[in-house]
Amino acid sequence: MGKNVLNTTNSNNYEYFTNHLEIHVLGGIKLNKLDSLRVTLSINKTKNHNKLRHNIDLYNDNQVEKLVRKTAERIEIGTSIVRRTLQELTNELETYRLSQLEQEDENEFTIRELTKKELRAAGAFLKKGNLLEATNDLIGNSGVIGEETNRLLMYIIFTSRKSNNPLHCISLGSSGTGKTHLQSKVAELIPEHDIVDMTVLSENAFYYFSRTELQHKLILIEDMDGAENALYPLRELQSKRSITKRVSHKDRNGNTKTIKLTVEGPVCVAGCTTQESIYEDNSNRSFLLYIDESHEQDEKIMQYQRKASAGNINIDAELKSKRQLQNAQLLLKSIKVVNPFAEHLQLPKSVFKPRRTNAHYLQFIEAVTFYKQYQRERKYDEATGEEYIETTIEDIQEANQLLQEVLLRKSDMISGACRNYLETLKTYLKANNQTTFTNAEIRRNLRIKGTTLRRYHTQLIEDNYIKKTTNNKYKGYIYEIVSYEEYTELQEQINNALENCITIMEVSQ
């Protein structure tokens, strides 16, 4: 090891050795509070085990001078050697700290500047007539397998972060079905500087961002169970677009004062969970995206995994698709959206909590228009001079097509997981030409845990989706499905309601 060189390999024990002294900086140094340099030192003469340990602020000259005399006396060395060595160590630590701060600044995400070629390509892409279809194709080419509707919905929702009315989504599904994977893969299509990625959150975490640090950002929560304590301020940030907290703080004179911490939105929030019912308050503010757990989706994913293992995936093509969608995001600018057809839009009467769902429905249509802003004529409010673009019937048709499943789930009386089970059960009974079934049969053939199955059956019986027919002392209760067509009929009601709105708007033009 060279002499007079600060060794920071061990972050908890820096080493500084000279011909006369060996100094260890225990616990490293803090990168904040540049007006002080408080450290804990262990000092001894070279090849001598007699050590002096001392906590000191190296920027405090009086403290340093006392340490010089104490060290010289304790380990029997000249004060001039100790003084010079401490001065050199201070310079080394100061230089190291500044270099670390510069490195942190360099690691911060910066807004990438597009080249002229990239600007032209991104502009041409955003002007495409079939923009949503082209976008969905690029999302697939970027490595997102299947989930054609969910992935495009999620991308549009993530895009809304740049608008004045951001949307939010929660991905729901069983453990291991790819909720987090889908969210993270679609998030890769958004520029990194617009993303705040979180895994575990404390209750106060959101209050310590700077006032505008989260504005128009996409907040990703990998597992909502890990962020349970922070969900209340997160909901406030979603609804009120700002959160405020008062905390006590000591000023430089030691006086305790109350200061106000404020963090402003708007933000776009996306999270994943397996527990739909627990997060109802958050679900009410979000689009619920149910992950495709079908065998067909399993096969698509496994086939992709096989190709990747065989080296048959074109990684460069995937990266090119990601970059193209990121570039398009960089071109989008905040602009007001006006929907001249809004008064003609009616939700199906079967939708639960229609007030909030109606607001989400209108906001999603605005988000589609916002994404297609390069295809819209810029208009100006005569009273305020504010620039805006208008929604077209085509935007509403495309939004309706994407939201059919979302509105269907919003209209369903049972939870998403329970609905998935019921539809699987119907398919099983039809395939086997059966009209009745038992718990044991379904548990065995559909491979569902007994506790989960009992929970589903309790809910389905309460809401009259299935009923008990007889009680066989050998087989237990025998059940049958009340109606095989109820979900299809509900879907038709929603589709008819949406199509009627389009017809009324076309006639009114």
C-alpha positions in Angstrom: 0.0 0.0 0.0 1.4 3.4 -0.9 2.1 6.0 1.7 0.1 9.2 2.3 -2.9 7.8 0.2 -6.4 7.6 1.6 -7.8 4.1 1.1 -11.6 4.1 1.0 -12.1 0.5 -0.1 -13.9 -0.4 3.2 -16.6 2.2 3.5 -16.7 1.7 7.3 -13.0 1.9 7.8 -10.9 4.3 5.7 -7.1 4.0 6.1 -4.5 6.7 5.9 -0.9 5.5 6.5 2.3 7.6 6.6 5.9 6.8 7.5 5.1 7.8 11.2 1.4 7.3 11.8 -1.5 4.8 11.0 -4.9 6.5 11.0 -8.3 4.7 10.6 -11.5 6.7 9.9 -14.0 4.6 11.6 -17.5 4.6 10.1 -16.5 6.7 7.1 -17.7 10.3 6.6 -21.1 11.9 5.9 -21.6 13.4 2.5 -24.1 16.0 3.7 -23.3 19.0 6.0 -20.4 20.4 4.1 -19.8 23.0 6.8 -18.3 20.3 9.1 -16.1 17.2 8.8 -17.0 15.1 11.9 -15.1 11.8 12.1 -14.0 9.1 14.5 -10.3 8.5 14.3 -8.1 5.7 15.5 -4.4 6.8 15.6 -1.3 4.9 16.4 2.4 5.0 15.5 3.5 2.7 12.7 4.1 -0.9 14.1 2.9 0.2 17.5 -0.3 -1.1 19.1 -0.8 1.8 21.5 -3.9 3.5 19.9 -5.8 6.7 20.6 -9.5 6.8 19.6 -11.2 10.2 19.3 -14.3 11.8 17.8 -13.6 15.2 16.3 -14.7 17.8 13.8 -11.6 18.3 11.6 -12.9 21.8 10.6 -12.8 22.9 14.3 -9.3 24.3 14.8 -9.5 24.3 18.6 -10.5 20.6 18.6 -7.7 19.7 16.2 -5.1 21.5 18.3 -6.2 19.7 21.4 -6.0 16.4 19.6 -2.5 17.2 18.3 -1.2 17.7 21.8 -3.1 14.7 23.2 -1.9 12.4 20.4 1.7 13.5 20.8 1.6 12.9 24.5 -0.2 9.5 24.4 1.8 7.8 21.7 5.1 9.8 22.2 5.5 11.5 18.8 6.3 15.1 17.8 3.4 17.6 17.6 4.6 18.9 14.2 4.3 15.4 12.7 0.8 14.9 14.1 -0.4 18.4 13.0 0.9 17.9 9.5 -0.6 14.4 9.1 -4.0 15.6 10.3 -3.9 18.5 7.8 -3.1 16.2 5.0 -5.8 13.7 6.1 -8.3 16.6 6.2 -7.4 17.6 2.6 -7.7 14.0 1.4 -11.1 13.5 3.1 -12.4 16.8 1.7 -11.3 15.9 -1.8 -12.9 12.5 -1.5 -16.2 13.8 -0.2 -16.5 16.4 -3.1 -15.6 13.7 -5.6 -18.4 11.5 -4.2 -20.9 14.3 -4.4 -20.0 15.0 -8.0 -20.4 11.3 -8.8 -23.8 11.3 -7.2 -24.8 14.3 -9.4 -23.6 12.5 -12.5 -25.6 9.4 -11.5 -28.8 11.5 -11.3 -31.0 11.0 -14.4 -30.7 13.8 -16.9 -33.2 14.5 -19.7 -31.7 13.0 -22.8 -31.5 15.4 -25.7 -32.8 13.9 -28.9 -30.8 14.2 -32.1 -32.4 15.8 -35.2 -32.9 12.3 -36.7 -34.6 11.1 -33.5 -36.8 14.2 -33.3 -38.0 13.6 -36.9 -38.7 9.9 -36.3 -40.5 10.5 -33.0 -42.6 13.2 -34.6 -43.5 11.0 -37.6 -44.5 8.2 -35.2 -46.8 10.4 -33.1 -48.5 11.6 -36.3 -49.4 8.0 -37.5 -53.1 7.5 -38.1 -53.2 4.1 -36.3 -51.1 5.4 -33.4 -52.5 3.2 -30.7 -52.1 0.0 -32.8 -48.6 1.0 -33.8 -47.7 1.7 -30.2 -49.1 -1.7 -29.0 -47.0 -3.4 -31.7 -43.8 -1.6 -30.5 -44.6 -2.5 -26.9 -44.8 -6.2 -28.0 -41.5 -5.8 -29.9 -39.8 -4.3 -26.8 -40.2 -7.7 -25.0 -43.6 -7.4 -23.3 -45.2 -10.8 -24.0 -49.0 -11.1 -24.5 -51.3 -8.9 -22.3 -52.1 -6.9 -25.4 -54.9 -4.8 -23.8 -53.3 -4.4 -20.3 -50.0 -3.3 -21.7 -51.5 -0.6 -23.9 -53.8 0.5 -21.1 -50.8 0.7 -18.8 -48.7 2.7 -21.3 -51.5 5.2 -21.8 -51.9 5.5 -18.0 -48.2 6.1 -17.6 -48.2 8.7 -20.4 -51.0 10.6 -18.5 -48.3 11.6 -15.9 -47.4 14.5 -18.2 -51.0 15.8 -18.4 -52.9 17.8 -15.9 -55.1 14.8 -14.9 -52.9 11.8 -14.4 -54.4 8.4 -14.0 -53.4 5.5 -11.7 -53.5 1.7 -12.0 -53.2 -1.4 -9.8 -52.2 -4.7 -11.3 -54.0 -7.6 -9.7 -53.3 -11.3 -9.9 -52.2 -14.4 -8.1 -48.6 -14.7 -6.9 -46.1 -15.5 -9.6 -48.4 -14.5 -12.5 -46.2 -11.6 -13.7 -47.8 -8.5 -12.2 -44.5 -6.8 -11.3 -42.9 -8.0 -14.5 -45.5 -6.4 -16.7 -45.4 -3.1 -14.7 -41.6 -2.9 -14.8 -41.4 -3.8 -18.5 -43.9 -1.2 -19.5 -42.1 1.3 -17.2 -38.9 0.7 -19.2 -40.7 2.5 -22.1 -40.9 5.7 -20.0 -37.7 7.9 -19.7 -35.8 7.1 -16.5 -35.9 10.7 -15.2 -39.7 10.6 -15.0 -39.8 7.5 -12.8 -39.7 7.1 -9.0 -39.3 3.4 -8.2 -40.1 2.2 -4.7 -40.1 -1.1 -2.9 -40.5 -0.4 0.8 -41.9 2.9 2.1 -42.1 4.3 5.5 -45.1 6.4 6.6 -43.2 9.7 6.3 -41.2 8.9 3.2 -43.2 11.1 0.8 -43.0 14.2 3.0 -39.2 14.4 2.6 -39.1 14.9 -1.2 -38.6 18.5 -2.2 -41.7 20.5 -2.9 -41.8 19.9 -6.7 -39.7 16.8 -7.0 -42.6 14.4 -7.7 -44.6 16.7 -10.1 -45.6 14.7 -13.2 -43.6 11.7 -12.1 -44.5 8.0 -12.4 -44.4 6.4 -8.9 -43.9 2.6 -9.2 -44.7 0.4 -6.1 -43.4 -3.1 -6.6 -45.6 -4.6 -3.9 -48.3 -2.6 -2.1 -47.9 -4.8 1.0 -44.4 -3.3 1.4 -45.8 0.2 1.2 -48.9 -0.2 3.4 -47.8 2.5 5.9 -47.4 5.1 3.1 -50.7 4.4 1.4 -52.6 7.2 3.2 -50.3 10.0 2.1 -50.1 8.4 -1.3 -53.9 8.5 -1.6 -53.9 12.2 -0.5 -51.3 12.9 -3.2 -53.5 11.2 -5.8 -56.7 13.0 -4.8 -55.6 16.4 -3.5 -52.4 16.6 -5.6 -50.4 17.8 -2.6 -49.6 16.6 1.0 -48.6 18.7 4.0 -47.1 17.8 7.3 -45.9 19.9 10.2 -42.8 18.8 12.1 -40.7 20.3 14.9 -37.2 21.5 14.0 -34.3 23.1 15.9 -32.8 26.2 14.3 -29.1 27.1 14.5 -29.7 28.8 17.9 -31.2 25.6 19.4 -34.8 27.0 19.4 -37.5 24.5 18.5 -39.8 25.7 15.8 -42.6 24.1 13.7 -42.0 23.9 10.0 -44.3 22.8 7.2 -43.3 20.2 4.7 -45.3 20.3 1.5 -45.0 18.0 -1.5 -46.9 18.8 -4.7 -48.2 16.6 -7.5 -49.8 15.7 -9.7 -48.4 12.2 -9.9 -49.2 8.9 -11.7 -49.1 5.9 -9.3 -48.9 2.3 -10.3 -48.7 -0.7 -7.9 -49.1 -4.5 -7.7 -50.9 -6.7 -5.2 -52.5 -10.1 -4.8 -55.0 -8.7 -2.3 -57.7 -6.8 -4.0 -60.1 -6.3 -1.1 -57.5 -4.9 1.3 -56.6 -1.9 -0.9 -60.2 -0.9 -1.7 -59.5 2.8 -0.9 -56.6 2.8 -3.4 -58.5 0.7 -5.9 -61.3 3.3 -6.0 -58.7 5.9 -7.3 -57.2 3.5 -9.9 -57.8 1.4 -12.9 -57.7 -2.2 -12.0 -55.8 -4.3 -14.4 -56.3 -8.1 -14.0 -53.3 -10.1 -15.2 -54.0 -12.8 -17.8 -53.6 -16.1 -16.0 -54.7 -18.3 -18.9 -52.8 -21.3 -20.2 -52.4 -19.5 -23.5 -50.6 -16.7 -21.8 -48.4 -19.2 -19.9 -47.4 -20.8 -23.2 -46.5 -17.4 -24.7 -44.2 -16.6 -21.8 -42.6 -20.1 -21.7 -42.0 -20.0 -25.5 -40.3 -16.6 -25.1 -38.2 -18.0 -22.2 -37.1 -20.9 -24.5 -36.1 -18.6 -27.3 -34.2 -16.4 -24.9 -32.4 -19.4 -23.5 -31.5 -20.6 -27.1 -30.2 -17.1 -28.0 -32.9 -16.5 -30.5 -34.2 -13.2 -29.2 -33.1 -10.1 -31.1 -32.0 -7.9 -28.2 -31.1 -5.0 -30.5 -34.5 -4.9 -32.0 -36.1 -4.8 -28.5 -33.8 -2.0 -27.4 -34.7 -0.1 -30.6 -38.4 -0.4 -29.9 -37.9 0.8 -26.3 -35.9 3.8 -27.4 -38.5 4.7 -30.0 -41.3 4.8 -27.4 -39.1 6.7 -24.9 -38.4 9.3 -27.6 -42.1 9.7 -28.3 -42.6 10.3 -24.6 -39.9 13.1 -24.6 -41.8 14.9 -27.4 -45.1 15.0 -25.6 -45.8 18.4 -24.0 -48.3 19.4 -21.3 -51.4 20.8 -23.0 -55.1 21.2 -22.0 -57.6 18.7 -23.5 -61.2 19.6 -24.2 -63.8 16.9 -24.9 -66.7 18.5 -26.8 -68.6 15.2 -26.7 -68.4 14.7 -22.9 -72.1 15.6 -22.3 -73.2 12.8 -24.6 -71.2 10.1 -22.7 -73.1 7.8 -20.4 -71.8 4.9 -18.4 -73.8 1.7 -18.2 -76.1 1.7 -15.2 -74.7 -1.5 -14.0 -71.3 0.2 -13.0 -70.7 0.4 -9.3 -69.5 3.7 -7.8 -70.5 5.5 -11.0 -69.2 9.0 -9.9 -65.6 8.0 -9.6 -65.7 5.6 -12.5 -67.3 8.3 -14.7 -64.4 10.6 -13.8 -61.8 7.9 -14.7 -63.6 7.2 -17.9 -63.5 10.8 -19.0 -59.9 11.2 -17.9 -58.8 8.1 -19.9 -60.4 9.6 -23.0 -58.5 12.8 -22.4 -55.3 10.7 -22.0 -55.8 9.1 -25.4 -56.3 12.5 -26.9 -53.2 13.8 -25.0 -51.1 11.0 -26.5 -52.4 11.9 -30.0 -51.6 15.6 -29.6 -49.5 15.7 -32.7 -52.5 14.8 -34.8 -54.7 17.6 -33.3 -55.1 21.2 -34.4 -54.0 23.6 -31.7 -56.8 25.9 -30.6 -56.9 28.9 -28.3 -59.5 29.9 -25.7 -60.8 33.4 -26.7 -61.2 34.5 -23.1 -57.9 33.3 -21.6 -55.8 32.7 -24.6 -55.0 29.2 -23.3 -53.9 26.6 -25.9 -55.8 23.4 -26.1 -56.7 20.4 -28.3 -60.0 18.6 -28.7 -61.1 15.0 -28.4 -62.5 13.3 -31.5 -65.1 10.5 -31.8 -62.2 8.2 -32.9 -60.5 8.9 -29.6 -63.6 7.9 -27.7 -64.1 4.7 -29.8 -60.5 3.6 -29.1 -60.9 4.4 -25.4 -64.1 2.4 -25.3 -62.5 -0.6 -26.9 -59.6 -0.5 -24.4 -61.9 0.0 -21.4 -64.5 -2.7 -22.0 -62.8 -5.1 -19.7 -62.2 -2.4 -17.0 -65.8 -1.3 -17.1 -66.9 -4.9 -17.1 -65.0 -5.6 -13.9 -66.3 -2.3 -12.4 -69.8 -3.6 -13.0 -69.2 -7.0 -11.5 -70.6 -7.8 -8.1 -67.8 -10.2 -7.2 -64.1 -9.7 -6.9 -61.8 -10.2 -9.9 -60.2 -13.4 -8.5 -63.6 -14.9 -7.7 -64.8 -14.0 -11.2 -61.8 -15.7 -12.8 -62.5 -18.8 -10.8 -66.2 -18.8 -11.7 -65.5 -18.5 -15.5 -62.9 -21.3 -15.2 -65.5 -23.4 -13.4 -68.0 -22.8 -16.2 -65.5 -23.8 -18.8 -64.7 -27.0 -16.8 -68.3 -28.0 -16.4 -69.1 -27.4 -20.1 -66.1 -29.4 -21.2 -67.2 -32.3 -19.0 -70.9 -32.0 -19.8 -71.7 -31.5 -16.2 -74.3 -29.4 -14.4 -73.3 -30.1 -10.8 -70.0 -30.3 -8.9 -68.5 -30.8 -5.4 -65.8 -29.1 -3.5 -63.5 -32.2 -3.6 -63.9 -32.6 -7.4 -63.1 -28.9 -8.1 -60.2 -28.8 -5.6 -58.7 -31.9 -7.2 -59.2 -31.1 -10.9 -58.7 -27.3 -10.9 -55.9 -27.5 -8.3 -57.2 -24.9 -5.9 -56.5 -24.7 -2.2 -59.4 -25.8 0.1 -59.4 -22.4 2.0 -59.4 -20.4 -1.2 -62.2 -22.6 -2.7 -64.4 -22.2 0.4 -63.9 -18.4 0.3 -64.9 -18.3 -3.4 -68.0 -20.5 -2.8 -69.1 -18.4 0.2 -69.0 -15.3 -1.9 -70.7 -16.9 -4.9 -73.5 -18.3 -2.8 -74.1 -15.0 -1.0 -74.4 -13.2 -4.4 -76.5 -16.0 -5.9 -74.0 -17.1 -8.6 -74.1 -20.7 -7.4 -76.4 -22.7 -5.2 -76.4 -25.9 -3.1 -78.7 -28.6 -4.5 -78.3 -31.6 -2.2 -76.1 -32.8 0.7 -74.6 -36.2 -0.1 -73.3 -37.8 3.0 -70.4 -39.4 1.0 -69.6 -36.5 -1.3 -70.7 -33.5 0.8 -72.6 -30.6 -0.7 -73.4 -30.7 -4.4 -73.5 -27.3 -6.2 -74.7 -26.0 -9.5 -74.3 -22.7 -11.3 -77.3 -20.4 -11.4 -76.6 -18.8 -14.8 -74.0 -19.5 -17.4 -74.9 -16.4 -19.5 -74.9 -13.7 -16.8 -71.4 -12.4 -17.5 -71.9 -12.4 -21.3 -75.2 -10.5 -20.8 -73.4 -8.0 -18.6 -70.7 -7.5 -21.2 -73.4 -7.0 -23.9 -75.1 -4.3 -21.8 -71.8 -2.4 -21.4 -71.0 -2.7 -25.2 -74.5 -1.6 -26.1 -74.3 1.4 -23.8 -70.9 2.5 -25.2 -72.1 2.0 -28.8 -75.2 4.0 -28.2 -73.1 6.9 -27.0 -71.1 6.8 -30.2 -74.3 6.7 -32.3 -75.7 9.7 -30.5 -72.5 11.7 -31.0 -72.3 10.9 -34.7 -75.9 12.0 -35.2 -75.3 15.3 -33.2 -72.4 16.3 -35.5 
